[in-house]
Every structure is written in structure tokens, then in C-alpha cells.
Amino acid sequence: MKKNELISMVDFALTCEARKDNDPWEYANSVLNYAEFLNTPLNISMFVPAIKVGDKWEVLEMPEYRDTKGMSNAYSIDFNLGFDEAMEEYQTAKEQCLFEGDFTRNHIKSFAYHISRDRTIEYLVPFDITLTKKGVEVSGLNR
């Protein structure tokens, strides 16, 4: 079992128990925190960079910087206006993703289906999901 792999509640509890240096309160707290993590409802931002606009999630596409060589200076400046801000928004959203993967539009449609069924993170355990650095941090698997 890898440190950044999503695991079942039972495996987590047994892994924590195997570390005999844990005091009982720390053990109970770790198990409770992981249970709460697994019980978190899925949302699209866990998989792909997305921002919440109102009550809906908007998936962000990676901004493209356009090569403006050969364009008039005035046009080339306008062409990439806002690129840095868009890239910063995208990178910030990407750093918040909990699960690793190169997800396509078809994946996103599948995620939307499961999200609409009020599934939680626990639903994903059998699928050998790899957690991002943020996912490991939020889940408590790094303890």
C-alpha cells in the first residue's frame, strides 16, 4: 500500500494501530478524521481544476499563451491580456485537486454522474485512486 493511495477505513485503522507509538487519543482522532474525509461528498474540483461560481462548479481549461510574433504590438498585447491571472487561477485550482490523473471530458461526464448521485470519497476506494499532495494532506494519510 502506497502512502498516497486512497484506502478503506479498515485499512487505515489497522495501519494506524500498527504504529504502536501512537497514544490512544491520537489514534482515535486520526481514525475519526479519516472517516470524515471518506464521508466528504464528491465534487468536480477534487478531480480537475474548477472554481465555484454561485452554486455550480466551472471546470477551468489551462490557459494558452499565444505566440504573438509578427503581430502588431497593440494587437499582441490585447491578445494575451489576462493570461497571467487566468494561469494563476488555474494553478491555484489545480493545487486544490485531491486525486491524480489526466482526466478527459469523458471522465468529467462520468464524475458528474457520480457526483449527482451524492457519492462520497469512500465510493472511490475500490478504484485504486492516487491522491495528490493536497489529498494526502487533507486525508491525514501523511501522519
N, C-alpha and C positions, 0 to 999 in steps of 0.2 A: 504494500500500500504506500503510495507516494504522499508526501506531505501536502501537496496541492491538489489532491483528488477529493472530490465530494464523496463522503462516506455515510453509511447508515448511522442512525442514532446508537444502535447496539455496538457497532464497531468503534464509534467514538468513545462510548462509555468504557468499553474494555481497554481501549488504548490509554485512556486517562488512568484507569485502575492499574495498568501495568507499570505506570510510573509511581513507584512506592514512596517517592519523596513528597508527593502531594499531601497537604493536610486535608482533612475531610471537608472543610468549608470551601477550600479552593476547588476540590473535586466536584462538589455539588454545584458550585457556581459555574464552573466550566461546562458541565453537563446541561444545566439549565440554559445557559447562553447558546449552546449549540442547538438545543431543542427549539429555542425561539428563532434562531437563524433558519432552521429547516422549515419552520412554520410560516415563514415570510411569504406572502403572496408574490407570484412571479409578475414581473413587468418587463417590457421590451428593453429597457435601459440596462438590464442585467446581462444582456447578450450583445448588444450593439450600441454605439454611441447614440443617445437620444436625449431630448430635453422635454420637459413637461410644459405644454402650452395650454393654459386653462386646465381642463380635466382630461386632456388627451396627450399621448406621447407622440412626439415628432422625431422620426429617425433622421439622423444627420448623415449626409454624404460627405466624404472627405473633400474639402475644397481643392480645386485645381488652380494652380498658378499658371497663367498663360504667358508664353513667350511672346514678348511684345517687340522684339527686334524688327525693325523695318516699318513699324507703325509710327505715325506722327506722335510726338511727345505728349500732346494733350490727350489724344485718344488712349494711349498706352497707360497713362496714369488712371484714367477713369475705368479702364478695363479690369484692373486688379484692385480697385478701391474696395476696402473691406476684407481683403484676403487675410491679413494678419488676425483680425478679430474673429473671422469665421474659423480659421485654423486653431486659434486658441480655444474657442468654444468647442470645437470638435475634439481636440486633445483632452480637454477637461472632462468632457462626457465619456471619452474612451477610457480614461483612467478610473472612472467610476463603475465600469463593467465588472461583473463578478465572475463571468465564465469566459474561458478562452475559446477561440475558434474563428475561422474565416467564414462568416455566415453570409449566405446569399439571400436574395429576395425570397426564394422559395423557403429557406429556413425561417425567415421573418414571418411569412404567412403561417407556417406551422406553429411558431411560437405564439402568434396572435390567437390561434385556435385554442391552445392550452391555457393561455392567459385568460381568455374569455370563459373558460370552464372553472375559473377560480382555483387553479392549481397552485401549489406551494413549491418551494425549493425541494422539499422532500420527494416530490414526484420524480425529480431528475436523478435521484441516487442510482437506480439501476443502469443508467446510460453512460457510466464511466466519464463523467464530466470533469474537466480540469478547471480548477479555479485560477483566476488571475491573482496577482499580488494583493489587490484590494479584496478579492473574495476570500483569500486565506486570512487576511486581517479581520474582516467582518465576521467570519465564521468562528474564529477563535482557534483554528487548527494550528496556528503558529505558537501556541502556548505549550 
